[in-house]
Amino acid sequence: MLKRSVGFVLILSVGLLFSCKDKEDKDGDDVAFDKGAMLENVSANIILPSLLQLETEISDLKSSFVNFQNAPTNANLEQVKLEWKASYLTWQTLKIFDFGPIRNIGFKSATGTYPVDPSKIEANINSGTYNLAAISNLDAVGLNALDYLFFNSDALTEFQNNTAYSNYTDEVISKIYNETQSIVSAWATYESTFNESTGTSSTSAFSEFVNEFNRDFELAKTAKVGIPLGKANLGLSNPDYVEARYSGISFDLLVESVKALKETYNGTSFTNGSAGLGFGDYLVNLERTELDDIINDKFDIIISNAEAFSMTLEEAINDPSMESDLDELYLHLQEMVVNIKTDMTAAFGVLITYQDNDGD
């Protein structure tokens, strides 16, 4: 009788063990999906290639500007503008990853702040005394400062006749160049930390990645589109807040930004477009295939709507016939926030830790 009882207990214990193990296999997110492999793919095939491409393009911009300084012709200025645009388009991918070395030196703010303040730039040039690393100069440096310096209506004349104007531009370019070099060096050390930090605590690399992915999308919605349209200002448009206002490439930047977010979401290689592990794969693993489809479809709709404009964003804002098209674009951006910030993030078990002030 005693032997039977012991045997029954042993069988029951083993049964419970396997039952718990089965439940762990089904419910444990990390058992079947390798988040470390996903982070390795993102760092090796998206972050580092975009960083290295930006390094090359900023170096090319620096060289072409030196050539322009030596021979300040319109043709040489046009070449400088091409190098600048290439850098700005690549920046749309890299800016997603505002953590680790990029955050440590405030690279996103120093490189991508807009709108630019032309009066501050002119005051700096005229005084000859300024600290480009100061927080007060965030709207007088970076790629948008170059947008003003290269594309304002008096740019060529200023470059040809005002040494201070040319020197200031050179310093803005050198600042971006030097900071890019610094991040390239720092990522060599940080990459392994990023790849191995797969937890969901607020300080983990995975959590920071999810947060910055969402924050970058919200900046596309709010800063690139919403604020210029007046969505945060009782419907009163703000063309002064248009990104890259002087060159008129705001829609190009929006399209590139959303494409970069979609490719990052899907783990698509920056260099050759090959498939890799991304957020979408994680959702499918969590049996959220429908949400993955919704997110990819919405990305495509946003890109298609943005590509349909054949004018600059400022021109569209000032054209009453474009109001409904702009509203539709903004609505799709707004709807996507729910998909990724609420539904996707909850599925991943990650908390949103950044602050936004415009609502979803």
C-alpha positions in Angstrom: 0.0 0.0 0.0 2.8 2.4 0.9 4.8 1.5 -2.2 1.7 2.3 -4.4 1.3 5.7 -2.7 4.9 6.6 -3.3 4.7 5.6 -6.9 1.5 7.6 -7.3 3.3 10.7 -5.9 6.2 10.2 -8.2 4.0 9.9 -11.2 2.0 12.9 -10.2 5.2 14.9 -9.6 6.6 14.0 -13.0 3.2 14.8 -14.6 3.2 18.2 -12.9 6.8 18.9 -14.0 6.0 18.2 -17.7 2.7 20.1 -17.4 4.7 23.2 -16.1 7.3 22.7 -18.8 4.6 22.6 -21.5 3.1 25.8 -20.2 6.5 27.5 -20.1 7.1 26.5 -23.7 3.8 27.9 -24.8 3.7 31.1 -22.6 7.4 32.0 -22.4 8.1 34.6 -25.1 11.8 34.0 -25.1 11.7 30.2 -25.4 10.9 30.1 -29.1 12.0 33.5 -30.3 15.7 34.6 -30.1 15.6 38.3 -29.3 19.4 38.3 -29.2 19.5 37.1 -32.8 17.1 39.9 -33.7 19.3 42.5 -32.0 22.3 41.1 -33.7 20.6 41.4 -37.1 19.6 45.0 -36.4 23.0 46.1 -35.2 25.0 44.2 -37.9 22.7 44.8 -40.9 20.9 48.1 -40.1 22.6 50.3 -37.5 26.3 49.8 -38.4 25.8 50.0 -42.2 23.7 53.2 -41.9 26.3 54.6 -39.6 29.2 53.8 -41.9 27.3 55.1 -44.9 26.6 58.4 -43.0 30.3 58.5 -42.1 31.2 58.2 -45.8 28.6 60.7 -47.0 29.6 63.3 -44.4 33.2 62.8 -45.4 32.2 63.4 -49.0 30.3 66.5 -48.0 33.3 67.8 -46.2 35.5 67.2 -49.2 33.1 68.7 -51.7 32.7 71.8 -49.5 36.5 72.3 -49.4 36.5 72.0 -53.2 33.7 74.6 -53.3 35.6 76.9 -51.0 38.5 76.8 -53.4 36.3 77.4 -56.4 33.0 78.9 -55.3 31.0 78.3 -58.4 27.3 77.5 -58.7 28.2 74.0 -60.2 30.4 73.2 -57.2 27.7 74.4 -54.8 25.2 72.1 -56.5 27.6 69.2 -55.9 27.7 70.2 -52.2 23.9 70.2 -52.1 23.8 66.7 -53.5 26.2 65.4 -50.9 24.1 67.1 -48.2 20.9 65.5 -49.4 22.4 62.0 -49.5 23.6 62.5 -45.9 20.2 63.7 -44.8 18.4 60.8 -46.4 20.7 58.3 -44.7 20.2 60.1 -41.4 16.5 59.1 -41.6 17.6 55.5 -40.7 20.3 56.2 -38.2 18.2 58.7 -36.1 15.9 55.8 -35.1 18.6 54.4 -32.8 18.9 57.2 -30.2 20.5 55.2 -27.5 23.9 54.1 -26.5 26.7 56.1 -28.2 24.2 58.2 -30.2 22.4 59.4 -27.1 25.5 59.7 -25.0 26.7 62.7 -27.0 23.3 64.1 -27.9 23.9 63.3 -31.6 20.3 63.2 -32.7 19.5 66.6 -31.3 22.7 68.1 -32.6 22.3 66.7 -36.1 18.5 66.7 -36.7 16.9 69.6 -34.8 14.5 71.7 -36.8 13.1 74.2 -37.5 16.4 76.1 -37.9 16.7 79.6 -36.6 18.2 81.8 -39.4 18.5 84.8 -37.2 20.6 82.9 -34.7 22.8 81.6 -37.5 23.3 85.1 -38.9 24.0 86.5 -35.5 26.6 83.8 -34.9 28.2 84.6 -38.3 28.2 88.3 -37.7 29.6 88.1 -34.2 32.3 85.5 -35.0 32.0 84.3 -31.4 29.9 81.2 -30.7 29.9 77.8 -29.2 28.4 75.3 -31.6 28.3 72.6 -28.9 26.0 74.8 -26.6 22.4 73.7 -26.2 21.4 77.2 -27.1 22.7 76.6 -30.6 20.9 73.3 -31.3 18.7 75.2 -33.9 21.8 76.7 -35.5 23.8 73.6 -36.3 23.2 70.2 -37.9 21.7 69.2 -41.2 18.9 71.8 -41.1 21.4 74.6 -40.5 23.1 73.5 -43.7 19.7 73.5 -45.4 19.6 77.2 -44.7 23.2 77.9 -45.4 23.2 76.1 -48.8 19.7 76.9 -50.1 18.7 80.4 -49.0 18.3 82.8 -51.8 21.6 84.6 -51.1 23.7 81.6 -50.4 26.0 81.7 -53.4 26.7 85.4 -53.0 27.4 84.9 -49.3 29.8 82.1 -49.9 31.6 84.1 -52.6 31.9 87.4 -50.6 31.6 86.6 -46.9 34.5 84.5 -45.4 32.7 84.3 -42.1 29.7 82.7 -43.7 31.9 80.1 -45.4 33.8 79.5 -42.2 30.7 79.0 -40.1 29.4 76.5 -42.6 32.7 74.6 -42.5 32.5 74.4 -38.7 28.9 73.0 -38.9 30.0 70.3 -41.3 33.1 69.5 -39.2 31.0 69.2 -36.1 28.8 66.6 -37.7 31.8 64.8 -39.2 33.7 64.7 -35.9 30.7 63.4 -33.9 30.0 60.8 -36.6 33.6 59.6 -36.2 33.1 59.4 -32.5 30.0 57.2 -32.7 31.6 54.9 -35.2 34.4 54.3 -32.7 32.0 53.9 -29.8 29.7 51.4 -31.5 32.6 49.0 -31.9 32.5 48.6 -28.1 28.7 49.0 -27.6 27.6 46.5 -30.2 28.0 43.4 -28.0 26.2 45.2 -25.1 23.3 46.0 -27.4 23.1 42.4 -28.8 23.1 40.8 -25.4 20.6 43.1 -23.6 17.4 41.4 -24.4 15.3 42.0 -21.3 12.3 44.3 -20.9 13.4 46.5 -18.1 13.5 50.2 -18.9 17.4 50.1 -19.1 17.7 47.1 -21.4 18.9 47.7 -25.0 15.8 45.9 -26.3 13.5 48.2 -24.3 15.4 51.3 -25.4 15.2 50.1 -29.0 11.4 49.6 -28.8 11.0 53.0 -27.1 13.1 54.9 -29.6 11.5 53.2 -32.6 8.1 54.4 -31.3 9.5 57.9 -30.4 11.0 58.3 -33.9 7.7 57.4 -35.5 5.9 59.9 -33.3 8.4 62.5 -34.3 7.6 61.8 -38.0 3.9 62.1 -37.2 4.2 65.3 -35.1 7.3 67.2 -36.1 7.4 66.3 -39.8 3.7 66.6 -40.5 1.5 67.5 -37.5 3.0 70.8 -36.3 3.5 72.3 -39.8 -0.2 71.4 -40.5 -1.3 73.0 -37.3 -2.5 69.8 -35.6 -1.0 71.0 -32.3 -2.0 74.6 -32.8 -5.8 74.7 -33.1 -5.6 74.1 -36.9 -3.4 77.1 -37.6 -0.7 76.0 -40.0 3.0 76.6 -39.2 5.0 76.6 -42.5 8.0 78.0 -40.5 8.2 74.6 -38.8 8.6 72.6 -42.1 11.7 70.4 -42.1 14.4 71.3 -44.7 12.2 74.3 -45.7 14.8 76.0 -47.9 15.6 72.9 -50.0 12.0 71.8 -50.2 12.8 68.1 -49.6 10.5 67.6 -46.6 8.3 65.0 -48.4 11.5 63.1 -49.5 12.6 63.0 -45.9 9.2 61.9 -44.6 9.1 59.0 -47.1 12.6 58.0 -46.3 11.9 58.1 -42.6 8.8 55.9 -42.8 10.6 53.5 -45.2 13.5 53.2 -42.7 11.0 52.5 -39.9 9.3 49.8 -41.9 12.6 48.2 -42.8 13.8 48.3 -39.2 10.4 46.8 -38.1 11.0 43.9 -40.5 14.7 43.5 -39.9 15.5 44.3 -43.5 19.2 44.8 -44.4 20.1 48.4 -45.0 22.6 47.6 -47.7 21.0 44.9 -49.8 17.4 44.6 -48.7 17.8 41.0 -47.6 15.4 39.6 -45.0 16.3 39.3 -41.3 14.7 39.1 -37.9 12.7 42.1 -36.8 9.8 43.2 -34.7 7.4 41.7 -37.2 8.9 38.2 -36.7 8.6 38.6 -32.9 4.9 39.5 -33.3 4.3 36.4 -35.5 6.1 34.3 -32.9 3.7 35.7 -30.3 0.7 34.6 -32.6 0.0 38.3 -33.5 0.2 37.8 -37.2 -2.9 39.9 -37.8 -1.2 42.9 -36.0 1.9 42.3 -38.1 -0.1 42.5 -41.3 -1.9 45.6 -40.1 1.4 47.4 -39.3 3.0 46.5 -42.6 -0.2 47.6 -44.6 -0.3 50.9 -42.7 3.4 51.6 -43.4 2.6 51.0 -47.2 -0.4 53.3 -47.1 1.6 56.1 -45.4 4.4 55.8 -47.9 2.1 55.8 -50.8 0.2 58.8 -49.6 3.3 60.8 -48.9 4.8 59.9 -52.3 1.7 61.1 -54.0 2.5 64.8 -53.4 4.2 66.5 -56.3 5.0 69.7 -54.4 6.8 70.7 -51.3 5.1 70.4 -47.9 5.0 74.2 -47.6 3.3 74.5 -51.0 0.8 71.8 -50.0 0.0 73.6 -46.7 -0.6 76.8 -48.6 -2.8 75.1 -51.2 -6.5 74.7 -50.0 -7.1 71.9 -52.4 -4.4 69.8 -50.6 -6.0 70.1 -47.2 -8.0 66.8 -47.3 -4.9 64.9 -48.6 -2.7 66.3 -45.9 -5.4 65.4 -43.3 -5.6 61.9 -44.6 -1.8 61.5 -44.4 -1.8 62.7 -40.8 -4.7 60.4 -39.9 -2.8 57.4 -41.1 0.2 58.4 -39.1 -1.9 58.9 -36.1 -3.6 55.5 -36.5 -0.2 53.8 -36.7 0.7 55.1 -33.3 -2.0 52.9 -31.7 -0.7 49.9 -33.7 2.9 50.2 -32.6 2.9 52.2 -29.4 0.0 50.4 -27.8 -0.6 47.0 -29.4 3.0 46.0 -30.4 4.7 47.4 -27.3 2.2 45.6 -25.0 2.7 42.4 -26.9 6.5 42.7 -26.2 6.0 43.5 -22.5 7.8 46.8 -22.8 6.8 50.0 -21.1 6.9 53.3 -22.9 9.2 55.6 -20.9 9.5 58.7 -23.0 7.1 61.6 -22.8 5.0 63.0 -25.6 2.8 66.1 -25.2 0.4 65.9 -28.2 -1.6 62.8 -27.5 -1.9 59.8 -29.8 
